[in-house]
Amino acid sequence: MAGLPRILLTGAVFVAMLVLAIKRPRGLPEAVWTTAGAVLVLGLGLVTPAAAIDAVTAGRGALLFLAALLALSALIEKSGFFEWAAIHAARRAKGDGRALYRNVFVLGALITAALSLDTTAVILTPLVLAFVQRLRLPARPYVFACAFVANNASLFLPVSNLTNLLFASTFHFSFLHFAARLLVPQLVALVVNYAVFRRLFASELPARFDASLLPDPDSVVPHRGYFRAAAAVLALVLAGYFIAPFAHVEPYVIGGAGALVLLVIGVATGRVRAALAKEISWGVFPFVIGLFIVVRAALDAGLRQLSEAGFARVSPPPPLDVIVPSLVTTFASNLINNLPAALLARGTLEQGHASEPAIYGALLGSNLGPNITIVGSLATLLVLASAKKKGVDLGARDLLRIGGITTPLVLLAAGLTLSATFLVVR
């Protein structure tokens, strides 16, 4: 099959897969629908088995690192580290309601950068909501803080987001180069996000709260030795990410080694048992692999040629060489979710031999952009789901209003900053 029929059929499979993965009819997980999409494009001959294997193999480094990161996050959680950090952040506010909001924002940013946006969405959000409700504070500002910081703080390091890993691997950006290029835009994005939220939620953030309602941080640490080991391993792994490029070691080796060390210590101290394996979200792997294959089918159907022609004819000057790709991936992310949007962008940028500013600009949009619609980011869906379990139900309209105000400002500020870094250092 070739030509227009192939394009239309591939597009229909792609759209149906995304709609079903987001809607999850009958409560079936997202991975069921992306896997079904992959089987369908293979069965219909829209992608060859060799091309499907190539698509998965190209992302093997990102997948291996994701496995290491999921295991490491789960092992650290068993130490009580996240709850301990959340209580410390609250106590350091010393009863100041606005300082508490700032501290939660900073804590979320640090956890996202070090252990990925999913850790913030799945682990930190329920902890924050628990102590916010314990302090009898309005939860809405904190839910939005968790949702936005999960995405907006995921720009800095390759490990912070699967999209970063995929881009860094495809375009051969070293860990150090990636972090150096995006450090300042990341800080600008967070400062603008926080400033806008302080204004939007000014009436909902009380001046004072009763800090005596907070527990002692040490009370949530079940085993002091394992807790110290978890903190030490986390610090060493983060340092290892920056040192690894000089030794030509892949980041997943560092993350995997850290997880293995912590696993051995956890078993020895009795804090980790075999049941922990059931708590890790292994379903993310068939979900991502299915996306890899369907996106490859879309590229082979015609997007590849379209991208080559587009990048050959269009070469906007700074800062548009950053801004335009960021707007495109922002639009696509809010329409079809940021992971498939990033996969499509990665394929088109690679085939079109795009410039480095365009590549980083596209990454900017897939990280900072998907905060407008409820389907924009899986992290957003996870945060809102966690909030709903705690009795805080925020809808798509509320997200659209807050995101519609915040996201353009964050994206523009970060985009201009990123463009300026290319003027200073090519």
HUUR-V416080 format. One record per pair of residues at least 12 apart in sequence whose C-alpha atoms are under 8 Angstrom apart, sorted by the first residue. I is the first residue (numbers start at 1). J is the second residue. D is the distance in Angstrom with one decimal. If there is no record, write none. Layout:
I	J	D
I	J	D
This chain:
1	45	7.6
1	46	7.5
2	301	7.7
3	301	7.7
6	46	7.0
6	301	6.3
7	298	7.5
7	301	5.3
7	302	6.7
10	41	7.2
10	46	6.8
10	297	6.8
10	298	6.0
10	301	7.1
11	298	6.9
13	37	6.4
13	40	7.7
13	41	7.5
14	37	7.2
14	294	6.6
14	295	7.7
14	298	7.7
17	33	5.7
17	34	5.9
17	36	7.8
17	37	5.7
18	33	7.8
18	34	7.6
18	336	6.7
20	33	6.3
21	33	5.4
21	34	6.9
22	375	6.9
29	283	8.0
30	287	6.3
31	283	6.1
31	284	6.8
31	285	7.8
31	286	5.5
31	287	3.9
31	288	7.7
31	290	7.5
32	286	7.9
32	287	7.3
33	287	7.9
34	286	7.5
34	287	5.5
34	288	7.7
34	289	7.9
34	290	4.6
34	291	5.8
34	294	7.9
35	286	6.3
35	287	6.5
35	289	7.5
35	290	4.6
35	291	7.8
36	290	7.6
37	290	6.7
37	294	6.5
38	290	5.1
38	291	7.3
38	293	5.6
38	294	5.4
41	294	6.7
41	297	6.9
46	297	5.8
46	301	7.5
47	293	7.8
47	296	7.3
47	297	5.0
47	300	7.3
51	296	7.4
52	292	7.7
52	293	5.2
52	296	7.1
55	292	5.9
55	293	6.2
55	296	6.5
56	289	6.3
56	292	6.2
56	293	7.1
58	170	7.5
59	166	6.4
59	169	7.6
61	165	8.0
61	169	7.2
61	250	7.9
61	252	7.0
62	162	6.9
62	165	5.3
62	166	5.9
62	169	7.3
62	252	7.8
63	285	7.3
64	252	6.0
65	251	6.8
65	252	4.1
65	253	7.7
65	255	6.8
65	256	7.4
66	162	7.3
66	252	7.8
68	252	6.3
68	255	5.3
68	256	4.7
68	259	6.5
69	115	6.8
69	116	8.0
69	255	6.2
69	256	7.5
69	259	7.9
70	280	6.6
70	281	7.5
71	259	6.2
71	280	6.9
72	255	7.2
72	256	7.7
72	258	7.0
72	259	4.7
72	262	7.8
73	115	6.7
73	119	6.9
74	276	7.6
74	279	7.7
74	280	6.8
75	230	7.8
75	259	7.2
75	262	6.8
75	263	6.9
75	266	7.7
75	272	7.5
76	227	8.0
76	230	5.6
76	231	7.9
77	123	7.9
78	271	6.8
78	272	7.3
79	221	6.5
79	222	6.8
79	223	6.9
79	226	6.1
79	227	4.8
79	230	6.6
79	271	7.6
80	220	5.9
80	221	5.1
80	222	6.8
80	227	6.9
81	221	7.3
81	227	6.6
81	230	7.6
81	231	7.5
82	123	7.6
82	124	6.7
83	124	7.8
83	127	6.4
83	217	7.9
83	220	6.8
84	217	5.1
84	218	7.1
84	220	6.2
84	221	7.0
85	107	7.8
85	217	7.8
86	104	7.4
86	107	7.4
86	124	7.8
86	127	7.1
86	128	6.8
87	131	7.9
87	214	7.1
87	215	7.4
87	216	7.7
87	217	5.8
88	217	6.4
89	103	5.5
89	104	6.5
89	107	7.2
90	103	7.0
90	104	7.5
90	211	7.8
90	214	7.9
91	211	6.4
91	214	7.3
94	211	6.5
95	208	5.3
95	209	4.9
95	210	5.9
95	211	5.2
96	207	6.0
96	208	4.8
96	209	6.4
97	205	6.2
97	206	5.4
97	207	4.9
97	208	4.8
97	209	5.8
98	205	6.4
98	206	7.2
98	207	6.4
98	208	7.9
101	142	7.3
101	205	7.9
102	194	7.8
104	128	7.7
104	142	7.9
104	145	7.8
105	145	6.2
105	146	7.4
105	149	6.8
105	194	7.6
108	120	6.2
108	124	7.3
108	146	6.6
108	149	6.2
108	150	6.9
108	153	8.0
109	149	5.8
109	150	7.0
109	153	5.1
109	154	7.8
110	153	7.8
112	149	7.6
112	150	5.9
112	153	6.0
112	154	5.9
112	160	5.9
113	153	6.1
113	154	5.6
113	155	7.6
113	156	6.5
113	157	6.2
113	159	7.2
113	160	4.8
114	157	7.8
114	159	7.0
114	160	6.3
114	238	7.0
115	159	6.9
115	160	6.1
116	150	7.9
116	154	6.7
116	159	6.2
116	160	3.9
116	161	5.5
117	150	4.6
117	151	6.3
117	153	7.7
117	154	6.1
117	160	6.1
117	161	6.2
117	379	6.6
118	150	7.3
118	379	5.9
120	146	7.0
120	150	5.9
121	146	6.8
121	147	6.9
121	150	6.4
121	379	5.6
121	380	7.4
121	382	5.8
121	383	5.0
122	382	6.5
122	383	6.9
122	386	7.4
124	146	8.0
125	143	7.4
125	146	6.1
125	383	6.4
125	386	6.9
125	387	7.7
126	386	6.1
126	387	7.2
126	390	7.8
128	142	7.5
129	142	7.3
129	143	7.5
129	387	7.3
129	390	7.3
130	390	7.9
131	214	7.4
134	213	7.1
134	214	7.8
135	209	6.8
135	210	6.6
135	211	7.7
135	213	6.4
135	214	7.5
137	205	7.9
137	206	7.7
137	209	7.8
138	204	6.6
138	205	7.4
139	392	7.1
140	392	7.4
140	394	7.8
141	197	7.9
141	201	6.2
141	204	7.2
141	205	7.6
143	383	7.1
143	384	7.3
143	387	6.8
145	197	8.0
146	383	6.9
147	379	6.9
147	380	5.1
147	383	5.7
147	384	7.6
148	371	6.6
148	380	7.5
149	190	7.6
150	379	6.7
150	380	7.8
151	367	5.7
151	368	6.0
151	370	7.6
151	371	7.6
151	377	7.8
151	379	7.2
151	380	7.9
152	186	7.7
152	189	6.8
152	190	6.7
152	367	6.3
152	368	5.0
153	186	6.7
153	189	8.0
153	190	6.8
154	367	6.5
155	182	6.8
155	186	6.0
155	364	7.1
155	367	6.2
155	368	7.6
156	178	7.6
156	179	5.6
156	182	5.3
156	183	5.6
156	186	5.7
157	175	7.2
157	178	6.8
157	179	5.3
157	182	7.9
158	175	6.5
158	178	7.0
158	179	7.5
163	339	6.5
163	342	6.3
163	343	7.8
163	363	7.5
163	366	7.6
163	367	7.9
164	363	7.2
166	346	7.9
167	346	6.6
167	363	7.7
170	346	7.8
170	350	7.9
171	350	7.7
174	245	6.5
175	241	6.9
175	242	6.3
175	245	6.8
176	242	5.9
176	245	7.5
181	418	7.7
181	421	7.2
182	418	7.1
184	417	7.2
184	418	7.6
185	413	7.9
185	414	4.7
185	415	7.3
185	417	5.5
185	418	5.5
186	414	7.0
188	410	7.9
188	413	6.8
188	414	5.9
188	417	7.6
189	410	5.2
189	411	7.2
189	413	6.6
189	414	5.3
190	410	7.8
192	409	7.3
192	410	5.8
192	413	7.6
193	406	6.6
193	410	6.1
196	406	6.5
197	406	7.8
223	271	7.6
225	269	8.0
226	265	6.9
226	266	6.5
226	269	6.9
226	271	7.5
229	262	7.1
229	265	7.6
230	262	6.6
233	258	6.0
233	261	7.8
233	262	7.1
234	258	7.5
236	258	7.9
237	254	6.2
237	255	6.3
237	258	6.1
240	254	6.3
241	254	6.7
291	340	6.7
292	343	7.3
295	340	7.1
295	343	6.8
295	344	6.3
299	344	7.4
299	347	7.1
299	348	7.7
303	348	7.0
304	347	7.3
304	348	5.9
304	351	6.3
304	352	7.9
307	348	5.1
307	349	7.2
307	351	6.8
307	352	5.4
308	348	7.3
308	351	6.0
308	352	4.1
308	353	7.6
309	352	7.4
310	352	7.5
311	352	5.3
311	353	7.4
311	354	6.5
312	352	7.0
318	419	6.5
319	415	7.7
319	416	6.4
319	419	5.3
319	420	7.8
321	357	6.1
321	358	5.5
321	361	7.5
321	419	8.0
322	357	5.4
322	358	5.2
322	359	8.0
322	360	7.1
322	361	4.4
322	362	7.5
322	415	6.3
322	416	7.9
322	418	7.5
322	419	6.2
323	361	6.3
323	412	7.5
323	415	5.8
323	416	7.5
324	361	7.6
325	358	5.9
325	359	7.7
325	361	5.4
325	362	4.7
325	365	7.3
326	361	4.7
326	362	4.5
326	363	7.0
326	364	5.6
326	365	4.1
326	366	7.4
326	369	7.8
326	411	7.8
326	415	7.6
327	362	7.8
327	365	6.1
327	369	7.9
328	362	7.4
328	365	7.3
329	341	6.3
329	342	7.1
329	345	7.1
329	362	5.7
329	363	7.7
329	365	4.9
329	366	5.5
329	369	7.4
330	365	4.5
330	366	5.8
330	368	7.7
330	369	4.4
330	370	6.1
331	369	7.6
333	365	7.8
333	366	6.1
333	369	7.0
333	370	5.4
333	376	5.2
333	377	7.4
334	369	7.4
334	370	5.2
334	371	7.4
334	372	6.4
334	373	5.4
334	374	7.8
334	375	6.3
334	376	4.1
334	377	7.7
335	373	7.7
335	375	7.2
335	376	6.7
336	375	7.0
336	376	6.8
337	370	7.3
337	375	5.6
337	376	4.3
337	377	5.5
337	378	7.5
338	366	5.3
338	367	7.5
338	370	6.3
338	376	5.7
338	377	5.6
339	366	7.6
339	377	7.6
341	366	7.1
342	362	7.7
342	363	7.2
342	366	6.0
345	362	6.9
346	359	8.0
357	419	7.1
357	422	7.3
361	415	7.0
361	418	7.9
364	411	7.5
364	414	7.9
364	415	7.3
365	411	7.3
368	407	7.1
368	410	7.3
368	411	6.3
369	407	6.3
369	411	6.8
371	399	7.5
371	400	8.0
371	403	5.4
371	407	6.5
372	399	6.1
372	400	4.9
372	401	7.7
372	402	7.6
372	403	4.3
372	404	5.7
372	407	7.0
373	396	6.6
373	399	6.6
373	400	5.7
373	403	7.6
374	396	5.5
374	399	6.9
374	400	7.8
